[in-house]
Amino acid sequence: MLKEKMLELIGNRKDHIGLIVKNLDKDEWILKLNENKTFQSASIIKIPVMIEALRQVEEGKYSLDQMIEINDRDKVAFSMIRELNVWEYSILDLITLMIIISDNTATNILIDLLGYDSINSLMESLNLRHTKLRRKMMDFKAIEEARTNTTRPIDMAKILEKLYRGEILSEENSKLAIDIMKRQWHRDTIQRYLSEDIEIANKTGSLDGLNHDIGIVYTEKVTYMIGIFIENGVDSLANKRLIGNISKLVYDYFQ
């Protein structure tokens, strides 16, 4: 019944939408659609960056309170850091800004610190071979050269579930990562038509015609994971409304 309602809601856009829904309490897949389709990742790629940062902290390479200097040349668009006269941030601050407001400067600083190879090796080690970091945020030269960051819905579902179950990081850092995602500021997709009281740990991503959101939804009855990936959309608002409607349909199903 859920699948039929979902396909009716999606209509003729089903070829451009990736969807995963899983009951985490029962370890049960509820719905998959184009889960193995490769999408431009947009800011969803920041989840692996966060995990690799915390992994390197666990290795002792860095500490969460270690201060990192920011230069003017490091600052890029869509960044709160760009607007502030603050020249040092802790690694924890950079991770938090990268996730909760999708700060691009914070992301780029972390990519430089961690290294492309380390972030991609993490994905390889988890057998997520279609999730690739190939460029930093707002790197227009890389965009012109078609160096695109990519992922698949099933890849992001696997890494988020492993994070949720504490299978990549320590219990402490797994909880830290989830808690940061629960502080997400962008609530106009999965949570769009849900109560603000519902706790969600999520990360969004957007480019022209493309909107993604994946997260864990905590309700009194069930904890579930939902990921919705849309490309070739008419406009961002239409995409966000569709994601919101899909999310509400799934929420109602579980209730």
Secondary structure, 3 states (H helix, E strand, C coil): CHHHHHHHHHHHHHHHEEEEEEECCCCEEEEEECCCCCEECHHHHHHHHHHHHHHHHHCCCCCCCCEEECCHHHCCCCCCHHHCCCCEEEHHHHHHHHHHCCCHHHHHHHHHHHCHHHHHHHHHHCCCCCCECCCCCCCHHHHHCCCCCEECHHHHHHHHHHHHCCCCCCHHHHHHHHHHHHCCCCCCCCCCCCCCCCEEEEEEEEECCEEEEEEEEECCCCEEEEEEEECCCCCHHHHHHHHHHHHHHHHHHHC
